[in-house]
């Protein structure tokens, strides 16, 4: 999974830089270091996005578990009746 997200991010950064050069009617590979920088930033961005998504899923699972436990205590707990 990390290799896939890194590759997707690198392609996103490269594509963004090439699209930027195309919009400005410049040669696609005008400054190669900008492409490398874009690929690095794109890879970092997508990897952080994947980490954030995993953390968000964990937090949601915890919240749902707490809500389920609270509902079970509220409606199925016979001790307080």
VEXVEX-115056 format. One record per residue (C-alpha): residue in three letters; x, z, y. Coordinates in pm, 1 decimal, padded with zeros to 6 digits. Each point is the difference from the previous one (the first is absolute). Layout:
% VEXVEX-115056
NODE ALA X Z Y
...
This chain:
% VEXVEX-115056
NODE UNK 00000.0 00000.0 00000.0
NODE UNK 00273.0 00080.6 00257.5
NODE UNK 00170.0 -00334.4 -00061.0
NODE UNK -00326.8 -00185.9 00054.0
NODE UNK -00080.3 00179.8 00323.8
NODE UNK 00355.9 -00051.0 00126.4
NODE UNK -00017.8 -00371.2 -00077.3
NODE UNK -00340.0 -00034.1 00167.1
NODE UNK 00128.0 00181.3 00307.8
NODE UNK 00311.3 -00215.7 00019.2
NODE UNK -00208.3 -00315.6 -00022.8
NODE UNK -00235.4 00135.8 00265.5
NODE UNK 00291.1 00065.1 00236.0
NODE UNK 00156.5 -00339.1 -00067.7
NODE UNK -00330.3 -00178.9 00045.6
NODE UNK -00069.2 00183.0 00324.4
NODE UNK 00337.5 -00097.7 00144.6
NODE UNK -00033.5 -00362.2 -00109.2
NODE UNK -00353.9 -00016.0 00140.7
NODE UNK 00124.5 00145.4 00328.5
NODE UNK 00269.7 -00266.5 00021.4
NODE UNK -00251.2 -00272.7 -00085.9
NODE UNK -00238.4 00113.6 00274.5
NODE UNK 00280.0 -00015.3 00254.0
NODE UNK 00103.4 -00343.5 -00135.4
NODE UNK 00346.6 00124.3 -00091.7
NODE UNK 00194.7 -00085.3 -00315.7
NODE UNK -00126.4 00213.3 -00288.1
NODE UNK 00338.5 00158.1 -00072.5
NODE UNK 00120.0 00033.2 00360.4
NODE UNK 00142.2 00352.8 -00025.9
NODE UNK 00044.0 00090.2 -00366.9
NODE UNK 00057.5 00369.2 00071.6
NODE UNK -00352.3 00019.8 00142.4
NODE UNK -00130.2 -00119.3 -00335.9
NODE UNK 00202.0 00263.9 -00183.6
NODE UNK -00123.1 00266.4 00242.3
NODE UNK -00359.2 -00118.1 -00043.6
NODE UNK 00033.4 00008.2 -00377.1
NODE UNK 00140.6 00353.8 00011.9
NODE UNK -00271.4 00126.3 00233.3
NODE UNK -00269.6 -00169.8 -00205.8
NODE UNK 00131.2 00159.2 -00320.2
NODE UNK 00009.7 00344.0 00163.6
NODE UNK -00350.7 -00046.1 00139.1
NODE UNK -00156.4 -00099.5 -00331.4
NODE UNK 00181.4 00275.4 -00192.6
NODE UNK -00124.9 00259.8 00248.8
NODE UNK -00349.8 -00147.8 -00028.3
NODE UNK 00010.0 00039.6 -00378.9
NODE UNK 00121.1 00361.7 00032.0
NODE UNK -00276.4 00074.0 00250.9
NODE UNK -00262.1 -00151.1 -00230.6
NODE UNK 00117.0 00213.2 -00294.3
NODE UNK -00003.1 00315.1 00214.6
NODE UNK -00346.4 -00087.6 00127.0
NODE UNK -00129.1 -00037.1 -00356.7
NODE UNK 00146.9 00338.0 -00097.6
NODE UNK -00157.3 00168.0 00303.0
NODE UNK -00336.1 -00161.7 -00074.2
NODE UNK 00011.9 00116.8 -00361.1
NODE UNK 00073.3 00355.6 00115.4
NODE UNK -00287.7 -00007.9 00248.8
NODE UNK -00241.7 -00138.9 -00258.5
NODE UNK 00104.7 00265.6 -00250.3
NODE UNK -00058.1 00274.8 00258.9
NODE UNK -00341.2 -00143.9 00091.0
NODE UNK -00098.2 -00024.8 -00366.9
NODE UNK 00102.8 00360.9 -00060.4
NODE UNK -00193.7 00116.3 00307.6
NODE UNK -00311.4 -00186.5 -00111.0
NODE UNK 00022.6 00144.4 -00349.4
NODE UNK 00032.5 00351.2 00143.3
NODE UNK -00292.1 -00059.8 00232.3
NODE UNK -00246.5 -00150.7 -00245.8
NODE UNK 00105.4 00107.9 -00348.0
NODE UNK 00136.0 00348.5 00051.1
NODE UNK -00252.6 00238.9 -00157.5
NODE UNK 00175.8 00323.4 00097.4
NODE UNK -00143.1 00013.6 00353.3
NODE UNK -00366.8 -00054.1 -00094.6
